């Protein structure tokens, strides 16, 4: 059945070896891709945090609460006008 004169079991073992090699390359390929993707994600995260932390320029808002007891009441003045 084999045209090269090798026994069939030898061809089957070569095919199995080639299949394992393709499978291991596929796993390495996907693992490497995931590692690159994770690296790019964390580099982007670090750059974003660095940009957010250094951009503290702009207006500053202060909030103060005035208590009613801190204001002194106005003096009451009564004006009487007589008719001439």
Secondary structure, DSSP 8 states (H G I E B T S, - for coil): --TTS--HHHHHHHHHHHHHHHHHHHHHHHHHHHHHHHHHHHHHHHHHHHHHHH---S---------GGGS-------------
